[in-house]
Amino acid sequence: MLLKEGQFRNPSGCAVTGVIDRSGRPMSGECMIESVSVMHDRSNGLGGGFAGYGIYPHYKDFYAFHLFFDGKSSRAETEAFLGRHFEIAYASEIQTRKLPSVTDEPLIYRYFASPLPRKLADSHLDEREYVARCVNRINAGIGGAYVFSSGKNMGIFKGVGFPEDIGRFYRLEEYEGYAWTCHGRYPTNTPGWWGGAHPFGLLDFSVVHNGEISSYDANRRYIEMFGYKCTLQTDTEVITYIIDYLVRKRGLTLQEVSHVIAASFWSTIAEKDEPARGQETLLRRMFPSLLVTGPFSIILGYTGGIMALNDRLKLRSMVCAEKGDKAYVASEECAIRAIEPEPDRVWAPAGGEAVVFELFDREGGRA
């Protein structure tokens, strides 16, 4: 029997898993379905989702917008908005397969688009900020429409159901990418609905998250001062916006981001040698409202890499592994061994320790 939210609360629930081939070789989305299926009991059928990178090579220069629509009117209003701000190279309904375990799905469409040059010039914004603001306007201003993926050469696929069923629903075995992340949801404080499933994304950033953030209100109030709107009733959304703000707008590295959102205790920082002590002190003083407290483990996906990060006390499980060119992250080691039975190395990162895996041809930083 499927237990509904409220009948049973599992505070340790949710599953995260991810893989990257650092040589850039594509992998079928089937691998993530196999990996997450062994953690079936961490989910309860109220949310599952995937993010794939490198999956749209033929449209790699266009932003790939994935949208949910409640009906034809919200779709028409959104398409009119997109037509005023973007050149649409291709648009279609995202192909799915009917499954008895996945029901009440919204309209799900995909648009490959680039900003209209005159609109972009008139906005006096850089291209990525222009796109991010347009996404925010749709999500906050058009009822019944939700942009749940907006990066280049990547895509998010999510919905209400067990993650392995959501993967089959979206026919992910037909997609290939150099990196994948996946989430099985066990919502504890917010409803299970299509928009609330993970991953959460903005531009090429995507976040899957297991945990419960006690600092949500403080984090949300701070980040909304910079134009973000948290409308989706989940703490994972605010983590995504924090990372976007720190990396894209403030220029921090991923290691520096980890020292903001999973900052060490002041007593721990005081015991460190320079320059680490000075750097971490500065970051804590600059961004005190972006410290994320409570138990969490996250996998961040972005163009060219993935990052794994626990809370500073490591109150949620997370395991990493490597095998040749491939690197893996998961809530449980069994999820890694389901797709790589004999890894070269397996380890559990320390609390607050960022583990970053990137494509081999990258020379540090983000593209």
MARGUVO-837743 format. One record per residue: residue in one letter; x, y, z of N, C-alpha, C in turn. Coordinates in pm, whole numbers, plus 32768, in hexadecimal, padded with zeros to 4 digits. Atoms other than C-alpha are relative to their C-alpha. Last residue first. Layout:
AXYZXYZXYZ;...
REM end
This chain:
A7FF57FCA80878CE48ABE78C97FB0807F7FF2;R806F802380568D008A8E7A408013803D7F78;G806E7FA2800E8E3F8A907B0B7F967FCC7FA2;G802A7FB87F888F7489BF7AD47F9180627FE4;E7F8A7FD47FB49020895B79927FD480568075;R80197F7D7FC38F09888F78EF807680248059;D7FC67F9880538F73877778057FE7808D8035;F7F6F7FFB7FFB8F43866B790F803A80757FB1;L7FC88039807C8DD286AD7942809680197FFD;E80147FB480798D8987077AAC803C7FB77F87;F7FD0805080708D5586577BFA7FE2804C7F80;V80207FCF80868D3887317D2F80407FA47F98;V7FBC805A805C8D2886AF7E957FD380247F74;A80318004808A8CCF87C27F8B80567FA17FAF;E7F95801080638D1E877280F77FC57FF57F74;G7FD47F8080358C1B880281E7806D7FF97F98;G80657F987FFD8C0086BA82A5803880857FD1;A801B7FC67F7C8D0E85CA823B7F9280687FF7;P7FC87F7B7FE48CF7851080F17FDD802D808E;A806A7FA87FD08CAA839980FC803C80888020;W7FEA7FB87F838D9682C7802B7F8780568023;V807F7FD97FC38DA181C47F15801F804A8082;R7FF67FBB7F818EC4818A7E267F7580268031;D7F737FFA7FD78F0680B27CF6800E8038808E;P7FBE7F7D800B8D9680587CD280907FF88030;E7F7880037FCB8D357EEA7CA0804580887FEF;P7FEC80617F948BBB7EBF7C75808B80048040;E7F71801980078B8780037BB080257FA18073;I7FD57FE080888A1780347B5880977FF47FEE;A80658032805D89757F8F7C888029801A7F6F;R7FDB8086802B8ABB7FC97D447F987FC17FA3;I7F8B7FF880578A73813D7D4E80227F767FCA;A802D7FBD807A891281167DD6807280107F9D;C804180638055899280147ED27FD1803D7F7D;E7F9D804280558A8381187F5E7FBF7F9D7FA0;E7FD580837FCE895F81E37FE180617FC17F9C;S802380097F7388FD83527FC180347F7F803D;A808480367FE089B583617E787FEA80048097;V802C7FCE7F7E8ADD83FC7DC27F777FC4801A;Y8087801D7FD28B9F83657CA07FE880408088;A800C7FE17F728CD183B17BCE7F6E7FF98028;K80837FE37FC68D2A831C7A7D8009801C8096;D802A7F77801E8E74833779C47F7F80288047;G7FCC7FCB807C8F0482007A687FD680917FED;K7FD9807380508E1D81967B7F803080337F7A;E7FC37FEA80848DE382937C91801E7F7A7FC0;A7FAF806D80378D0382987DC48038802A7F7A;C7FC67FE380838C4B838A7EAA80547F887FD3;V7F8C805180248B5E833F7FCC802F80297F75;M7FD37FE780888A608422807880837FB47FE8;S7F9B8057803B899483EF81B48022802C7F72;R803B8052806A88DE850E825A80707FB17FBC;L8078803F7FCA893A85AA83A97FB17FB47F97;K8018807C80498A9985F883337F8C7FB1803C;L7FFE806C7F9D8AD68702843E7FEC7F777FC2;R7F8180017FB98B3D880C834080097F96806D;D7FFE7F9B7F988A2087BA8255807C7FED8056;N804E801B7F878A8686D981387FF8807C8057;L7FE87FB37F858AFE873E7FDC7F9F7FD4806C;A8045803E7F8F8B28868F7E8D8023804E807E;M7FC67FEB7F7C8B8487587D567FA97FBB8068;I805E80107F918B4687007BEA804C80188082;G7FDB803F7F828BF8876A7AAE7F8C7FE8805E;G7F7880327FF18C1387FB795080207FBB8082;T7FBE801D807D8ADD88D5794480907FD78019;Y7FE87F86804D8A4388BD7A9B804B7FD97F82;G7FD68014808A89B587B47B85801380867FBB;L80117F92805E89AD87E47CFD80307FD37F77;I7FAC800D8076898186B17DD67FDB80747FA4;I802C7FD1808388FF86F97F3080627FD27F96;S7F9A80288061890C8664808D7FCA802A7F78;F801380048091884E870B81A480757FBC7FBC;P7FC380718046880F8719831A7FE880077F6A;G80548076800487C5887183AA80447F927FB1;T7FF880547F89886789C083697F987F917FF9;V8070805E800388AF8A6D821E80107FA28077;L7FDD807E7FBF89918B9C82527F837FA88004;L8005806D806189158C9D8158803A7F7E8037;S808B802D801488B68DA2825C7FF57F917F9A;P8032804A7F8B8A1F8DC582D57F737FC87FEB;F8080803E80238AA08E1C81787FC57FB38076;M803F7FC480758BC28F1181977F737FCB7FE9;R802A7F777FDE8C248EB782FD7FB880437F8B;R806A80077F9B8C288D4082B87FCC808C8021;L807B8030803E8CEA8D7981757F8D7FF98064;L80377F9B80598DF18E52821E7F7B7FD47FC5;T80357F957FAC8E288D5983387FBE806C7FAB;E8080802E7FCC8E488C3F823B7FC28066805E;Q8064800B806A8F548CFB81797F787FD88038;G802B7F7C802C90178D6882AB7F947FFB7F96;R804A7FBD7F9590208C1083477FCD80887FD4;A808780367FF6907C8B6781FE7FAF8047806B;P80677F99801491A38C5381C27F727FCD8012;E80127FA3806F92138C1082CE80317FBD7F7F;D7F8D7FAE802391FC8AE883B97FD980637F91;K7FC18018808290BA8A64844A8076805D7FE9;E7F9380607FF490628A5B85BD804B7FE97F7D;A7F947FC47FB18F908B9885B380797FA5800B;I7FB67FA380548EBD8B05849980798039804A;T7FB18051805E8E5B89E08577805480597FA6;S7F93803E7FB48DEF8AC5869380597FAC7FA6;W7F997F9C7FE78D278B9A859F80777FC3804B;F80197FB47F878C6B8A64852B807380628016;S7FD0803C7F838CB489FD83C67FD580578076;A7F8D7FC37FBD8BE08A8A82AC80237FB68081;A7FE280677F9D8AF789A681EA8079802C8052;I807D80467FDE8A4A8AB3811880157F8F8065;V806F7FA77FDD8B6B8BAB81167F8A7FAE8031;H7FDD7FBE7F828CA08ACA81227F988067802A;S801080617F948BFE89EC80198020803D8088;V808F80107FE68BD88B1C7F387FE97F9E8073;E80287F8D7FAE8D4E8B5E7F5C7F6B7FF98021;Q7FC880157F7C8D9889FE7EDF7FDA8073805E;L805480617FBA8CA58A367DC080367FE1808B;T7FE88088802D8D5E8B717D5C7FA57FA1804D;L7FBC805C7FA78CC28CC37DA4801B7F7A7FBB;G7F82803380348C748DBA7C8E804D7FA3805B;R7F937FD47FA98B6D8E887D4480877FC67FD9;K80047F707FE68A5A8E7C7C3E807680328053;R80137FAF807A8A8F8D2A7B9980088095801C;V7FA58021806E8B2B8C667CB67FF180627F8D;L7F747FFD7FD68A938CFA7DF280607FE87F8D;Y7FD77F7A7FD689418D547D5D809580058020;D7FFE7FA9807789168C0D7CA08033808B8025;I7F8B8026805089798B487DD7800B80567F83;I7F877FD67FB788828C067EB1807C7FE07FAD;Y7FEF7F71801487708BDD7DAA807C80348048;T7FDD7FE8808C879A8A657DA2801A80937FE7;I7F7480298010879F8A4F7F1E802E801C7F71;V7FAC7F937FCE865B8B1D7F2780937FDB7FF8;E80047F8E805B85AA8A277E42805D806E8031;T7F9F8019806A861A89017F15800480737F9C;D7F7F7FC47FE185668997804180687FE87F93;T7F9C80657FDE841089517FAF808980418013;Q801880417F7F82CB8A127F9280657F928022;L8021808D801382E58A627E1C7FFB7FAE8081;T80918013800C82D38BDD7E117FD57F6F800B;C8012808A7FD3842F8C4F7E787F6A7FE38009;K808280167FC5845E8D897DA77FEF7F6D8023;Y80328089800785BE8DFF7D577F777FF88044;G80558018807485FE8F717D167FCB7F737FF1;F7FB27FF5807B87278FB17DFA7FB07FD17F86;M7FD87F74801186668FFD7F3A804A80167F7C;E80687FB9804A85C08EA97F0C801E80957FF3;I7FEC8014808F87088E047F707F97804A7FAE;Y7F877FC1803387008E9980CE80087FF57F69;R800D7F6E7FF685968E4C8121807A80457FC6;R805E7FCE806585BA8CE9809A7FF780998005;N7FC3800A808586F58C9781617FA5803D7F96;A7F937F9D8006865D8D1A82A580437FFE7F78;D803A7F79800285188C5B8266806C806B7FF8;Y80437FDD807E85CA8B1882007FCF80918000;S7FE47F73801B86BF8B0883247FB380357F88;S803E7FAF7F97863289C183AE801380957FE9;I7FB47F877FE2867C890C826A7FB780548068;E80677FA87FCA860587A482558044807D8035;G7FEF7FBB7F8186C786A281977F8D805A8023;N803C80517F97870B85EB8054801680498083;H7FE77FE27F73874A86D67F337FB77F9C8058;V804F80677FBD876386D37DBB802D7FFE8091;V7FE3802F7F7887DB881A7D247FA07F908025;S806D80557FD087F4888F7BBB802A7FC78087;F7FF680397F7B88C189B17B327F877FA7801D;D7FC98088800688C889E279B880117FC1808A;L7F978005806587CF8B0479B7803C7F738003;L80007F7A803A87038ADD7AF5807A80087FA5;G7F9B7FCC805A86AA89817B6E7FEC80937FE0;F80227F75801985FB88BB7C7A806F803E7FAD;P7FA97F907FDF862D87467C5D7FB980877FF0;H7F777FD98020854886E47D0580297FBF7F7D;A7F9E806B800C83CD86CC7D20808A803A7FE2;G7FAF800F7F88830F87FD7D9880647F8F7FFB;G7F9C7F977FF6828E885E7C40805E7FF18076;W7FA38007807181E487107C0B806C806B8009;W80427FD2807B814686FD7D65806B800C7F94;G7FC880468072819286557EB37FB4802B7F83;P80508060804C8137875B7FB280517FB77F95;T80437FBE8071822D87F980A47FB97F987FAC;N803E7F827FD582B787A181FE7FB180457F92;T802280007F738325863681E87FB4807D802B;P801D7F7C7FC7833F85E980777FD17FF7808F;Y805880267F9183E18497802C7FDC80818048;R802F7FA47F99847D84D77ED97FA97FBB8068;G807D803F7FD8855A83FE7DFF7FCC8049807A;H80387FED7F7A866084D17D557F817FAE8010;C808780357FED874584A47C297FD680128091;T802280057F72887F85397B957F707FD3800C;W808C800F7FD6891684F67A417FF8800D8098;A80197FFC7F708A598552798F7F6C7FF6801B;Y7F83801E7FBC8AF0851578347FF080028097;G7FB97F8B7FCE899A84FC7794807E7FD78049;E7F76801A7FD988C8840C76C780428081802C;Y7FA87F8C7FF4874D840976A5808B7FD28028;E7FEA7FCB8085867182EA7622805C807B8000;E7FA3805A8045868C82277768801F80307F73;L7F767FD07FF285EE835A780480677FA27FC3;R7FB4804D8064849982FD777D809480288002;Y7FBE7FA1805B83F28414784A80567FBB7F97;F80657FA6803682FD831F78ED803D80607F99;R80428049806E8412821F79197F9980597FBB;G7F9D8016806A84DE831879E47FC67FB77F89;I7FF37F80804683A883827AA780667FF47F8F;D80747FF18057836882157AFA800580827FB1;E7FEE805F806E84CB81E87B7D7F8B80057F9F;P7FA37FD0806684A183287C4580147FA07F8C;F7F7C80327FDB836482B77CF8806280237F90;G7FF4809080118248839A7C9480837FD18039;V803280467F8A81F3850A7C747FFE7F6B7FE3;G808F800D7FF182CA85B57B6D7FDC7FB98081;K802D80207F7A842386057AEB7F687FF88005;F80788050801984FA862579B47FCC7FD38089;I8037803D7F87860A872F79B77F7E7FBA7FDA;G809080007FE986D08784787F7FDC7FB98080;M8023804E7F8A882987DB78067F6980038011;N7FCF8088801188CB886676CC7FEE7FAC807E;K7FD680288085888A89CC773D80367F708003;G7F737FF8802487C88A08787C801B7FDB7F70;S7FE57F8C8055865C8A5E78C78092800E7FD7;S7F798017803485AA8942797B801E806C7F9B;F7FB5804F7FA0847289507A56808C7FDA7FCF;V7F848027804383C28A7079A980527FB18065;Y7F89800E7FAE82698A737A4C80747FD07FAB;A7F89801B8051811F8ADF79B980797FFD805B;G800B808080457FC78ACC7A6080747FDF7FA4;G803F806C7FB67FBA8C3B7AB97FF67F817FAD;I80608042805880B08D157A007FC77F88804A;G806A7FAB8035815E8E117AE17F997FBF7FA6;A80437FAE7F9C824B8D677BD27F8480467FCA;N8024804F7F8B82BF8C457AFA7FB2804F8067;I80618067802182B48D0579B47FD17FB9807E;R807F7FBE8022835B8E3A7A407F957F9B7FDB;N80417FD47F8684698D6A7AEC7F7980417FE2;V803180787FBC84BF8CBA79A77FB48027807E;C8075802C804C84D88E0B78FA7FC37F82803E;R80707FA77FDE85BC8E8B7A0D7F817FD97FB4;A802D801D7F7786A08D5B79EC7F8A80588026;V804C807D800186B18D8678717FCA7FE1808B;Y807A7FE9804E87188EF478897FA97F838003;E805A7FB97FA788128EA0799B7F7C801D7FBB;R8030805E7F9B88AD8D9A78BA7FA280438064;E80608060803588C38E8477907FC77FA5806C;D7FBB806A804789638FAB783F7F9B7F927FE1;L7FDA80707FAC887290C1788F805A7FA27FB1;H7F817FDE7FC08845921977F1802C7F968064;S800880217F7286D991B577A9807A802C804F;D80517F9C7FB986D4926E765C7FFA7FE58096;A7FB67F827FFD87F3919875DA7FB5806B804F;L7F8E80117FA787439055763B804F8083800C;K803380047F7785FD90C475A080737FF58065;R802A7F787FDD86B09128745F7FCD80058090;P7F907FA27FEF87718FE0744C7FD5808C802B;L80047FA6807386408F01748B806A806C8012;P80397F7A7FEF86B18E0F75997FFE804E7F7C;S7F947FA17FE386EE8CA7752A7FC4808C8009;A80107F71801C85F68B8875318080804C801D;F7F737FD9801085C88A1175318001808F7FCE;Y7FE47F95805F846A89D075B98096801A7FFE;R7F727FDF800883E988957669801380697F92;Y7FCA7FD280808288884376D980928029800D;I7F6F7FF57FEF81DE877C77EE803D80217F78;L7FC67FF680858063879D78168096801B8011;P80267F868046801A8733797A80297FF67F6D;E7F927FB08034802B85CB79F87FCC807E7FBC;D801C7F717FF07F0985507ACA807180587FCD;T80847FCC80227F9583EF7ADA7FFA80978013;V7FEA7F70801080DB832F7AE07F7F803D7FCB;S7FCD7FC97F8280B681CC7B6B801980977FFA;P806B7FFA7F9D7FD581587A4C802B803E8083;L7FEA80657F9A80E481BA79537F8F80088067;K8066800F7F9A80B38276780E80237F8D805E;R804E807B800F81F082C077517F9E7FF48073;T800680547F888281841B77277FBA7F7D7FDD;Q80388085801382EB84FC7609800A7FAE8080;I7F9B80647FDB83248664766A7FBF7F767FFA;E802380447F85822B873875A7806D7F9B801F;S80508079800B82DE87FE749E7FD47FD3808A;A805A80147F8F8396894074547FB07F817FE9;Y8050807B800B84BE899173747FAB7FF4807E;A7FC88053806A85988ABE73297FAD7F827FEA;I8019808D7FE584C78BB673F080337FAE7F8A;E80108045807E85598D1573E17FF37F6B801F;F7FA180638031851D8DAE75327FE37FDA7F70;H7F7C7FF17FC4847D8ED475E9806B7FA47FC5;R7FD97F737FF6832E8F1B754580908012802D;G7FF57FC7808582FF8DB474CE802A80928001;L7F83802E803C83488D31762B8016803E7F76;F7F927FBE7FB982328E0976BB80877FD87FC3;A80027F74802C813B8D9575B18072804D8042;E7FC57FFD808681A38C2D75F47FFE808E7FC6;T7F6F80107FF581618C637766804280077F77;E7FC97F867FC580058CEF772D80987FF98009;A800A7F9480637FAB8BD4763F803D80808035;R7F9F8019806A802B8ACA7731800080717F9A;S7F7E7FDC7FC97F6D8B657851806E7FE67F9A;S7FFA7F6E7FF37E308B5D777C8087802C8039;K7FDD7FBE807E7E6989F87705800E8097800F;G80628008806B7E7389617860802A80517F88;D807E80367FCC7F31892B79A47F987FEF7F93;F80757FAA8010807A895878EF7F867FBB803B;F8080803C7FDE81CB88C4794F7F9480697FE8;L806E7FBE7FBA82FB894B78987F8E7FA1801F;H806480677FE7845388DC78257F93803E8056;F80667FE97F9A851E89FA77907FA37F878006;A80698066800A8659899576D67F9F80158074;Y803480227F7C87328AC976A87F8C7F9F7FED;F80807FC77FDA87D18ABA75507FDE7FD98090;D7FF17F6F7FF4893C8A8774EA7F8080468029;K7FAD7FDD7F8E893589107532801180968014;Y80347F7C7FDB880E88D1744B8053803B8073;H802C7FBD807B889987A4738D7FC9808C801B;P7F8E7FCC80508962873874C07FD5804B7F83;Y80377FBA8075882A8724759E807080357FA6;I80698051803F887A862176AC7FC7803E7F82;G7FCE802A808289CA86B277187F997FB47FAE;Y7FAB7F9B803C895A86BF788480407FCA7F80;G7F9B8035805A883685F77911804B80717FBC;A7FC37F9780528762864E7A40806D7FC07FAD;F7F7B80148039867285527AD7802F80817FBE;G7FD37FB18072853585487BA680927FEC7FE0;G7F8580368035845984A37CA7802D80537F8A;G7FA57FAA804C833A850B7D83807D7FB87FD5;L80337F78800D821484907E528063805E7FBB;G80557FF08075824F831A7E267FCB808C7FEA;N808780307FE482CB82DC7F857FA080187F8C;S80677FAE803D844382F27F5A7F777FCC802B;R7FE87F767FD58560826C80317F9880607FC6;D80427FE77F8184CD810F8007801E8088803A;H80917FEE800E852781087E947FBE802A8084;M80227FB07F8A869C81327ED67F6A801F8003;V7FDA80507F8B86F280137DE87FE8804D8082;S806680647FE3862880C77CD980227FAB807A;V805F7FD17F9C870981F87CEB7F9B7F958028;S7FC17FD97F82883081547C3F7F998023806A;E7FCE80777FBB8771809A7B31803A80248089;I8076804D7FD886AD81D17ACE802B7F85804E;M80367FC17F8987F082977AD17F837FB98031;C7FA8801B7F8F889881A679E27FCB803D8081;E8022807F7FC0876F81AB78F580547FE6807C;G80467FE47F8487B6831878AE7FD57F84804A;S80928003800588AA829877AA7FC680248089;M803B80747FBF8A15830177CB7F68800A7FF5;P808D80007FD68AD683F276EE7FD67F7A803C;R804C8065804A8C53840176EE7F707FFC8032;G80677FC580548CD1854B777B7FB07F9C7FB0;S7FCC7FFA80898E1884BB77FF7F9C80417FA2;R7FAA7F89800D8DA58518795E804680087F7A;D7F8E803780498C8484227949805A80757FDD;I7FC67FB1806C8B9E84AC7A5580717FAF7FC1;V7F8B803980438AAF83F67B3E803180637F98;G7FCD7FBA807689A4845A7C37807B7FBC7FC9;T7F96804A804388C883D87D4E802B804C7F84;V7FBC7FB6806A87DC846E7E4D806C7FA77FC5;A7F87803F803686D983BC7F22803B805B7F96;C7FC97FC4807985CC844F800080837FBB7FD9;G802280298088856E83DC815D804080597F97;S7F83802180458623841D82A47FE87FDA7F6F;P7FA87F8A800A84FF84DA834280847FE37FBA;N7F7A80398000840F83BD82EE806480727FF0;R7F987F9C801982B38432834B80887FC0800D;F7F81802D7FC881908344832A806980667FDA;Q801580807FC08020837E82E6807F7FCE8044;G80507FEC7F88805984F182A87FE37F7F8047;E7FC27FA17FA480D284C681437FA180198074;K80087F758027802C839780A9804280588069;L801E7FA67F928099823280DF8002808F7FCE;L7FB57F8380068084815A7FA87FD4805B8071;M80557F8880008000800080008059807C8000;
REM end
